[in-house]
Amino acid sequence: MDLGVTIAPDSIETNELLAVVDVLITDYSSIVFDFLPTGKPVAMYTYDLEEYRNERGLYVDPSSMGLPTAKTIDELIAIISQEISSRHQGALHTRLVEEYCPYEDGQASKRAVDFFFFNDDSHQLPCRSVKKSLLFHHSFIPNGITSSLLNLLKSIDPDEYDVTVVVPVDETAANSGRLEKFREMPASVRVIGRVGRQLFTPEEKWIVDRMNRHRALTNEAQMNVYRRAFRREFVRIFGAHEFTSSIEFEGYSTFWTALLAAAPKSSRKVAFLHNDMRSEWLGRFPHLEAIFRTYPSFDALVSVSEVISEENRDHLGSLLSLPDERFRHAVNQIDPKATLELAGEDLDPDLLDWFSPDFKTFITMGRMSPEKDHEKLIRAFHEFLNYSPTSRLLILGDGPLRPALSRLIADLDLTGHIFLAGLRSNPFPALSRADCFVLSSNHEGQPMVLLEALTLGKPIISTEIIGAKYVLQDGYGLLVENSVSGLVSGLHRFLTGSIPQRSFHTSVYQQEAHAQFLASALPSGDERSLSAAYSAPSTLATPTG
């Protein structure tokens, strides 16, 4: 059947073909930018836009260009007929050419000849100042570490720093929670997705497998083979680019920590330690021992508070023969404006009945995992109800212990008083409406939820652990014994109005937090950052309100 269709042979150059056609029909191809300078009609056929956007992503949303767009064949036929009959592209084409291809005027070769042979530099573009380039790795698991990274990325000036985030494509794309967090990144951040497999020689494969199984290698020669394998993988992903700083922000992945440790020598290599890592190693994550083996390759090991940095220095410094100056600190950054805006949104309908002037609502937020110890809080709240029988407790978050916690609530007959509300895309309307925030953790680095609760002016009760003590000392909240009885005592003190609640100055805190990050992440020659970060007293240690 003759459809009147000719398939152009591969021997014809695309640009030569574009010069003779009258209308271009395309979907998401960059060929549209090659065709725009011809001034001829373009029709966009994007019937699978949402599917393509979700699976492949877009550099430019087709709808933002303003070109005629069709979702169906009938719409496409109508657009082509109209475009052929009008023959006049007007202001739209002029705008698109100016925006995307202003130098496509047919004179490029002449300008090149004039520049090289006749010293004509009238068309030379001014050189942009070279910005410092920062590389981060993150996998966007919905937790406090991800919140801290997102706040940090928003605080980095894109006019001064070129920021790249590398993500594991398969793990991130397959998880809706991770994707939601991933999409919160600033538009100025460049994203590199790691795909494909790491390549090894037989010797390297044996060494890497040994490290993963035994979390240690026998000698320095084996460590050199291990580093070589990851240096090659670094080049596979990033080519020959040399970042000013390569920052392993997440801190819990053996592969990614080894990869960032393999950055070129010219790059300052930084690993963030979001907790007392020795306690994490002994209590939850045996694989951290393999990560510790890569720490000597980093220029800075940055904890999220000064006291946690001291703990990590004391525990890991002698173990790994690392100098004290290798251990630094940079507190978690916050985004008070966004927190306040999100808090003003509507409360989720299923939570409405958990707030009332007739009773007190306590809230906690965090992953339902052993270190958060929600069981201790539930048992404490069970005892507390003897004194305040109308009080309610909301637990926001999800995790492996949720089934066990749900059974405990049922066994204690607390279903009318405690609600496991799950993971919420916006927890702040609930936090802002709660009467008091409670943290029951056994250990934390610098809990982001405490900073968010302080931003919203909430009274806070927390177990007296190192990370919480650093945040709440000097009157920002109440620290209680890390036990059921300690939490009961704290809940009791809330009823009597005896929770310390000093004013939290978010702008001063954020300024110091950002300066500490720059001092830790940038090469040591940036004395301005070092001075700003470590010469001023800590906002949390010396409250001004």
C-alpha positions as CSV (number, residue, x, y, z in Angstrom):
1,M,0.0,0.0,0.0
2,D,1.4,3.4,-1.0
3,L,1.1,5.8,1.9
4,G,3.0,8.5,0.3
5,V,5.8,8.2,2.9
6,T,9.5,8.3,2.0
7,I,12.0,7.1,4.6
8,A,15.2,9.2,4.2
9,P,18.3,7.0,3.9
10,D,21.0,7.2,6.4
11,S,23.4,8.6,3.8
12,I,21.6,11.9,3.8
13,E,22.9,14.3,6.5
14,T,20.2,15.5,8.9
15,N,21.0,19.2,8.4
16,E,20.8,18.8,4.6
17,L,17.4,17.2,5.0
18,L,16.2,20.0,7.3
19,A,17.1,22.5,4.7
20,V,14.6,21.2,2.1
21,V,11.6,20.1,4.3
22,D,8.7,22.5,4.8
23,V,7.4,21.3,8.2
24,L,9.1,19.5,11.1
25,I,7.0,17.1,13.2
26,T,8.9,16.0,16.3
27,D,8.4,14.9,19.9
28,Y,11.2,15.5,22.5
29,S,14.2,15.5,20.2
30,S,16.7,18.3,20.2
31,I,16.3,18.5,16.5
32,V,13.8,21.2,17.0
33,F,16.7,23.6,17.9
34,D,18.4,22.7,14.7
35,F,15.3,23.5,12.7
36,L,14.2,26.7,14.4
37,P,16.6,29.0,12.5
38,T,15.0,28.0,9.2
39,G,11.9,29.9,10.3
40,K,9.7,27.1,9.0
41,P,6.7,25.5,10.9
42,V,7.2,23.0,13.8
43,A,4.6,20.7,15.2
44,M,5.1,18.9,18.5
45,Y,3.5,15.4,18.8
46,T,3.6,14.6,22.5
47,Y,0.9,11.9,23.0
48,D,3.0,10.2,25.7
49,L,4.3,13.3,27.6
50,E,3.6,12.1,31.2
51,E,5.1,8.7,30.6
52,Y,8.2,10.2,29.0
53,R,8.6,12.8,31.7
54,N,8.4,10.1,34.4
55,E,10.7,7.6,32.8
56,R,13.3,9.7,31.0
57,G,12.9,13.3,32.3
58,L,13.0,16.5,30.3
59,Y,15.5,19.3,30.0
60,V,12.9,21.7,28.6
61,D,9.1,21.2,29.1
62,P,7.6,21.3,25.5
63,S,4.7,23.4,26.8
64,S,7.1,26.2,27.9
65,M,8.2,26.7,24.3
66,G,4.8,27.7,23.0
67,L,5.0,25.6,19.8
68,P,1.8,24.0,18.4
69,T,1.4,20.7,20.3
70,A,-0.8,17.7,19.6
71,K,-1.9,14.8,21.7
72,T,-3.8,12.9,19.0
73,I,-3.5,12.2,15.3
74,D,-6.5,14.4,14.5
75,E,-5.0,17.3,16.5
76,L,-1.7,16.8,14.6
77,I,-3.4,16.9,11.2
78,A,-5.2,20.1,12.1
79,I,-2.0,21.7,13.3
80,I,-0.1,20.8,10.2
81,S,-2.8,22.1,7.9
82,Q,-2.9,25.4,9.7
83,E,0.9,25.7,9.8
84,I,1.2,25.0,6.1
85,S,-1.5,27.5,5.2
86,S,-0.3,30.3,7.4
87,R,3.4,30.2,6.3
88,H,4.1,33.0,8.8
89,Q,5.8,32.1,12.1
90,G,6.1,35.6,13.5
91,A,7.0,36.6,17.1
92,L,7.1,33.1,18.5
93,H,9.8,31.9,16.3
94,T,11.8,35.1,16.8
95,R,11.6,34.6,20.5
96,L,12.7,31.0,20.4
97,V,15.6,31.7,18.1
98,E,16.8,34.4,20.3
99,E,16.5,32.2,23.4
100,Y,17.9,28.9,22.1
101,C,20.0,29.6,19.0
102,P,20.9,33.3,18.7
103,Y,24.1,32.7,16.8
104,E,22.6,30.4,14.1
105,D,22.6,33.1,11.4
106,G,24.7,31.3,8.7
107,Q,27.8,33.3,9.5
108,A,29.5,31.0,12.0
109,S,32.3,29.9,9.6
110,K,33.0,33.5,8.5
111,R,33.3,34.6,12.1
112,A,35.7,31.7,12.8
113,V,37.9,32.6,9.8
114,D,37.9,36.3,10.7
115,F,38.9,35.5,14.3
116,F,41.7,33.1,13.5
117,F,43.2,34.7,10.4
118,F,42.3,38.4,10.6
119,N,42.4,39.1,14.4
120,D,38.8,40.0,14.5
121,D,37.7,39.5,18.1
122,S,34.5,41.6,17.9
123,H,32.4,38.5,18.3
124,Q,34.4,36.9,21.1
125,L,32.2,36.1,24.1
126,P,33.4,37.3,27.5
127,C,34.9,34.5,29.7
128,R,32.8,33.7,32.7
129,S,34.5,33.6,36.0
130,V,35.3,30.0,37.0
131,K,33.0,28.9,39.8
132,K,33.9,26.4,42.5
133,S,32.4,23.1,41.7
134,L,30.8,20.9,44.4
135,L,29.9,17.2,43.9
136,F,27.5,15.6,46.3
137,H,26.2,12.0,46.4
138,H,22.7,11.3,47.8
139,S,20.0,8.7,47.3
140,F,17.1,10.8,48.7
141,I,15.7,8.4,51.3
142,P,13.0,10.3,53.0
143,N,14.7,11.1,56.4
144,G,16.4,13.9,58.3
145,I,19.6,13.5,56.4
146,T,17.8,14.2,53.1
147,S,16.0,17.2,54.6
148,S,19.4,18.6,55.7
149,L,20.9,18.1,52.2
150,L,17.9,19.8,50.6
151,N,18.2,22.8,52.9
152,L,22.0,22.9,52.2
153,L,21.5,22.9,48.4
154,K,19.0,25.7,48.7
155,S,21.5,27.8,50.6
156,I,24.3,27.5,48.1
157,D,24.6,30.5,45.8
158,P,24.5,29.2,42.2
159,D,26.3,32.3,40.9
160,E,29.3,31.4,43.1
161,Y,29.2,27.6,43.1
162,D,28.5,25.0,40.5
163,V,26.7,22.1,42.2
164,T,26.3,18.5,41.0
165,V,24.5,15.7,42.7
166,V,25.1,12.1,41.6
167,V,22.2,9.7,42.3
168,P,21.7,5.9,41.9
169,V,19.2,5.9,39.1
170,D,17.5,2.5,39.7
171,E,17.0,2.8,43.4
172,T,15.8,6.4,43.2
173,A,13.4,6.0,40.3
174,A,11.8,2.9,41.7
175,N,10.8,4.5,45.0
176,S,8.0,7.2,45.0
177,G,9.2,8.6,48.4
178,R,12.7,9.1,47.0
179,L,11.4,10.6,43.8
180,E,9.3,13.1,45.8
181,K,12.4,14.3,47.7
182,F,14.5,14.3,44.6
183,R,12.1,16.7,42.9
184,E,12.6,19.2,45.8
185,M,16.1,20.0,44.7
186,P,16.8,23.5,43.4
187,A,16.6,23.9,39.6
188,S,20.2,25.1,39.5
189,V,21.6,21.8,40.7
190,R,23.0,19.5,38.0
191,V,22.1,15.9,38.3
192,I,24.2,12.9,37.1
193,G,22.5,9.5,37.2
194,R,24.8,6.5,37.8
195,V,23.8,3.7,35.5
196,G,25.6,0.6,34.3
197,R,28.0,-1.7,36.2
198,Q,31.4,-1.2,37.8
199,L,34.1,-2.8,35.8
200,F,36.8,-4.9,37.5
201,T,39.9,-6.9,36.7
202,P,39.8,-10.3,38.3
203,E,42.1,-9.1,41.1
204,E,40.0,-6.1,41.8
205,K,36.8,-8.1,41.8
206,W,38.3,-10.5,44.4
207,I,39.5,-7.5,46.6
208,V,36.2,-5.6,46.4
209,D,34.2,-8.8,47.3
210,R,36.6,-9.5,50.2
211,M,36.0,-6.0,51.6
212,N,32.3,-6.3,51.3
213,R,32.3,-9.7,53.0
214,H,34.9,-9.2,55.7
215,R,34.8,-5.4,56.0
216,A,38.6,-5.3,56.0
217,L,41.6,-6.1,53.8
218,T,44.9,-7.7,54.8
219,N,47.4,-5.0,53.8
220,E,48.1,-1.7,52.1
221,A,48.7,-3.3,48.8
222,Q,45.2,-4.7,48.7
223,M,43.8,-1.3,49.7
224,N,45.7,0.2,46.7
225,V,43.9,-2.3,44.4
226,Y,40.6,-1.4,46.1
227,R,41.2,2.3,45.5
228,R,42.3,1.7,41.9
229,A,39.0,0.0,41.1
230,F,37.0,2.9,42.4
231,R,39.2,5.5,40.7
232,R,38.3,3.9,37.4
233,E,34.6,3.9,38.3
234,F,34.9,7.6,39.2
235,V,36.3,8.4,35.8
236,R,33.6,6.2,34.1
237,I,30.9,8.4,35.7
238,F,32.5,11.9,35.7
239,G,35.2,11.7,33.1
240,A,38.2,13.9,33.7
241,H,36.4,16.6,35.5
242,E,38.1,17.7,38.8
243,F,35.6,19.0,41.3
244,T,36.7,21.6,43.9
245,S,35.1,19.4,46.5
246,S,33.7,15.9,46.4
247,I,31.3,15.4,49.3
248,E,29.8,12.1,50.5
249,F,26.9,13.6,52.3
250,E,24.8,10.4,53.0
251,G,27.6,8.5,54.8
252,Y,26.1,5.0,55.1
253,S,26.9,3.4,51.7
254,T,30.1,1.4,51.3
255,F,30.1,1.8,47.5
256,W,29.4,5.5,47.4
257,T,31.9,6.4,50.2
258,A,34.6,4.4,48.4
259,L,33.7,6.2,45.1
260,L,33.9,9.7,46.6
261,A,37.1,8.8,48.4
262,A,38.5,8.0,44.9
263,A,38.1,11.5,43.6
264,P,41.2,13.1,42.0
265,K,43.9,14.4,44.4
266,S,43.1,18.0,43.4
267,S,39.6,17.6,44.8
268,R,38.9,18.2,48.5
269,K,37.3,15.0,49.7
270,V,34.7,15.3,52.5
271,A,32.6,12.7,54.3
272,F,29.7,13.6,56.6
273,L,29.2,11.7,59.8
274,H,25.6,12.1,60.8
275,N,25.9,10.3,64.1
276,D,28.2,8.7,66.7
277,M,29.5,6.4,64.0
278,R,31.0,3.9,66.5
279,S,27.7,3.5,68.1
280,E,26.0,3.0,64.7
281,W,28.6,0.4,63.8
282,L,28.3,-1.6,67.0
283,G,24.5,-1.2,67.3
284,R,23.0,-1.3,63.8
285,F,25.4,-1.3,60.8
286,P,28.3,-3.7,60.9
287,H,29.2,-2.7,57.3
288,L,30.3,0.7,58.6
289,E,33.6,-1.0,59.4
290,A,34.3,-1.2,55.7
291,I,33.4,2.5,55.3
292,F,35.8,3.4,58.2
293,R,38.6,1.9,56.1
294,T,38.1,4.6,53.5
295,Y,38.2,7.5,56.0
296,P,42.0,8.0,55.7
297,S,41.4,9.0,52.1
298,F,39.2,12.0,53.0
299,D,40.5,15.4,53.8
300,A,37.7,16.2,56.3
301,L,35.3,14.1,58.3
302,V,32.4,16.4,59.1
303,S,30.0,15.7,62.0
304,V,26.8,17.5,62.4
305,S,27.5,19.0,65.8
306,E,30.6,19.9,67.7
307,V,30.0,17.3,70.5
308,I,29.4,14.5,67.9
309,S,32.6,15.5,66.2
310,E,34.4,15.1,69.5
311,E,32.9,11.7,69.9
312,N,33.9,10.6,66.4
313,R,37.4,12.0,66.9
314,D,37.8,10.1,70.2
315,H,36.4,6.8,68.9
316,L,37.8,6.8,65.3
317,G,40.9,8.9,65.4
318,S,43.1,6.5,67.3
319,L,41.4,3.5,65.6
320,L,42.3,4.8,62.1
321,S,45.4,6.8,63.1
322,L,43.9,10.1,62.0
323,P,44.9,13.5,63.2
324,D,42.5,15.6,65.3
325,E,42.3,18.3,62.6
326,R,40.7,15.9,60.2
327,F,37.6,15.9,62.3
328,R,35.4,19.0,61.7
329,H,31.8,20.0,62.3
330,A,29.0,21.7,60.4
331,V,25.5,21.7,61.9
332,N,22.5,20.8,59.9
333,Q,21.1,23.6,57.8
334,I,17.4,24.6,58.0
335,D,14.9,26.4,55.7
336,P,12.8,28.4,58.1
337,K,10.8,30.1,55.4
338,A,9.8,26.9,53.7
339,T,9.0,25.3,57.1
340,L,6.7,28.2,58.1
341,E,5.0,28.2,54.7
342,L,4.4,24.4,54.7
343,A,3.1,24.7,58.3
344,G,0.4,27.1,57.1
345,E,-1.1,24.5,54.7
346,D,-4.3,22.5,55.5
347,L,-4.1,19.7,57.9
348,D,-4.6,16.2,56.4
349,P,-8.3,15.3,56.9
350,D,-7.6,12.1,58.8
351,L,-5.7,14.1,61.5
352,L,-8.4,16.7,62.2
353,D,-9.9,14.7,65.1
354,W,-6.5,14.5,66.8
355,F,-6.5,18.2,67.6
356,S,-8.9,20.1,69.9
357,P,-8.8,22.8,72.6
358,D,-10.4,20.1,74.9
359,F,-7.2,18.0,75.1
360,K,-3.4,18.1,74.7
361,T,-1.8,16.6,71.6
362,F,1.8,15.5,71.7
363,I,3.7,14.6,68.5
364,T,6.9,12.9,67.4
365,M,8.3,12.5,63.9
366,G,10.9,10.0,62.7
367,R,11.7,6.7,61.2
368,M,10.2,3.7,63.1
369,S,13.6,2.1,63.7
370,P,15.4,0.9,66.9
371,E,17.4,4.0,67.6
372,K,14.2,6.2,67.7
373,D,12.8,3.9,70.4
374,H,9.1,4.7,69.9
375,E,8.2,1.7,72.1
376,K,9.7,3.6,75.1
377,L,7.5,6.6,74.3
378,I,4.4,4.5,73.9
379,R,4.9,2.9,77.3
380,A,5.6,6.3,78.8
381,F,2.5,7.7,77.3
382,H,0.5,4.7,78.7
383,E,1.6,5.7,82.2
384,F,1.1,9.4,81.5
385,L,-2.6,8.8,80.7
386,N,-3.2,8.0,84.4
387,Y,-2.6,11.8,85.0
388,S,-4.0,13.2,81.7
389,P,-6.6,10.7,80.4
390,T,-7.7,12.9,77.4
391,S,-4.2,13.5,75.9
392,R,-3.3,12.2,72.5
393,L,-0.1,11.2,70.8
394,L,0.6,11.3,67.1
395,I,3.6,9.4,65.7
396,L,4.5,10.5,62.1
397,G,6.8,8.3,60.1
398,D,7.3,4.8,58.9
399,G,9.8,2.0,59.1
400,P,10.5,-1.7,59.9
401,L,9.1,-1.5,63.5
402,R,5.7,-0.2,62.5
403,P,3.9,-3.6,62.8
404,A,5.4,-4.2,66.2
405,L,4.4,-0.7,67.4
406,S,0.9,-1.2,66.1
407,R,0.6,-4.4,68.1
408,L,1.9,-2.8,71.2
409,I,-0.7,0.0,70.9
410,A,-3.4,-2.5,70.6
411,D,-2.2,-4.7,73.5
412,L,-2.1,-1.6,75.8
413,D,-5.6,-0.6,74.6
414,L,-4.3,2.8,73.3
415,T,-5.9,2.9,69.9
416,G,-8.0,5.9,70.9
417,H,-5.0,7.8,72.3
418,I,-2.1,7.0,70.0
419,F,-2.2,7.2,66.2
420,L,0.6,5.8,63.9
421,A,0.0,8.4,61.2
422,G,2.6,7.1,58.8
423,L,4.9,9.1,56.5
424,R,3.4,12.4,55.4
425,S,4.6,14.5,52.4
426,N,4.0,17.6,54.6
427,P,4.2,16.9,58.3
428,F,4.4,20.5,59.3
429,P,0.7,21.4,59.6
430,A,0.4,18.6,62.3
431,L,3.6,19.8,64.0
432,S,2.5,23.4,64.1
433,R,-0.9,22.4,65.6
434,A,0.6,20.1,68.3
435,D,0.9,21.3,71.8
436,C,4.4,19.7,72.4
437,F,7.0,17.8,70.5
438,V,8.6,14.7,72.1
439,L,11.9,12.9,71.0
440,S,12.5,9.5,72.5
441,S,15.7,8.5,70.6
442,N,18.6,6.6,72.1
443,H,21.2,8.3,70.0
444,E,21.1,11.0,67.2
445,G,23.7,13.3,65.5
446,Q,21.8,16.6,65.4
447,P,18.1,15.8,65.1
448,M,16.5,17.8,62.2
449,V,13.1,17.5,63.8
450,L,14.2,19.4,66.9
451,L,15.4,22.3,64.7
452,E,12.0,22.2,62.8
453,A,10.1,22.2,66.1
454,L,12.2,25.1,67.3
455,T,11.4,27.0,64.1
456,L,7.7,26.6,64.7
457,G,8.0,27.6,68.4
458,K,7.0,24.3,69.9
459,P,7.8,23.2,73.5
460,I,10.1,20.3,73.3
461,I,10.8,17.3,75.5
462,S,13.7,15.0,74.6
463,T,15.7,12.2,76.1
464,E,19.2,13.5,77.2
465,I,21.3,12.2,74.4
466,I,24.4,13.9,73.0
467,G,22.8,15.3,69.8
468,A,19.6,16.6,71.5
469,K,21.6,18.0,74.4
470,Y,23.7,20.1,71.9
471,V,20.5,21.5,70.4
472,L,18.4,22.1,73.5
473,Q,21.0,23.1,76.1
474,D,20.7,26.5,77.7
475,G,16.9,26.6,77.8
476,Y,15.7,25.7,74.3
477,G,13.7,22.6,75.6
478,L,13.5,20.0,78.4
479,L,16.1,17.2,78.6
480,V,14.9,14.1,80.6
481,E,16.5,10.8,81.6
482,N,16.5,8.3,78.7
483,S,13.9,6.0,80.2
484,V,10.2,5.4,80.4
485,S,10.1,7.2,83.8
486,G,12.1,10.1,82.4
487,L,9.6,10.7,79.6
488,V,6.7,10.4,82.0
489,S,8.3,13.1,84.2
490,G,8.8,15.3,81.1
491,L,5.2,14.9,80.0
492,H,4.1,15.8,83.5
493,R,6.2,18.9,83.5
494,F,4.5,20.1,80.3
495,L,1.1,20.0,82.1
496,T,2.5,22.2,84.8
497,G,3.9,24.7,82.3
498,S,7.6,24.1,83.3
499,I,9.2,23.4,79.9
500,P,12.1,25.8,79.2
501,Q,11.4,27.5,75.8
502,R,14.0,30.1,74.8
503,S,13.6,32.0,71.5
504,F,15.4,30.4,68.6
505,H,16.9,32.9,66.1
506,T,16.7,31.1,62.8
507,S,18.6,33.6,60.7
508,V,21.6,33.7,63.0
509,Y,21.6,29.9,63.2
510,Q,21.4,29.5,59.4
511,Q,24.2,32.0,58.8
512,E,26.6,30.1,61.1
513,A,25.5,26.7,59.8
514,H,26.3,27.8,56.2
515,A,29.7,29.3,57.2
516,Q,30.6,26.0,58.9
517,F,29.7,24.0,55.8
518,L,31.9,26.2,53.6
519,A,34.8,26.0,56.0
520,S,34.6,22.2,56.1
521,A,33.8,21.6,52.4
522,L,36.2,24.0,50.7
523,P,39.9,23.8,50.4
524,S,41.7,25.3,53.5
525,G,42.9,28.3,51.5
526,D,39.4,30.0,51.9
527,E,40.3,31.8,55.1
528,R,37.1,33.9,54.9
529,S,34.9,30.8,55.4
530,L,37.1,29.5,58.2
531,S,37.0,32.8,60.1
532,A,33.2,33.2,59.7
533,A,32.5,29.6,60.8
534,Y,34.7,29.2,63.9
535,S,35.4,32.6,65.4
536,A,31.8,33.4,66.4
537,P,30.1,31.7,69.3
538,S,27.5,29.0,68.6
539,T,23.9,30.2,68.4
540,L,22.7,27.1,70.3
541,A,25.3,27.4,73.0
542,T,24.7,31.0,73.8
543,P,21.0,31.9,73.1
544,T,20.2,35.5,72.6
545,G,16.5,35.4,73.1
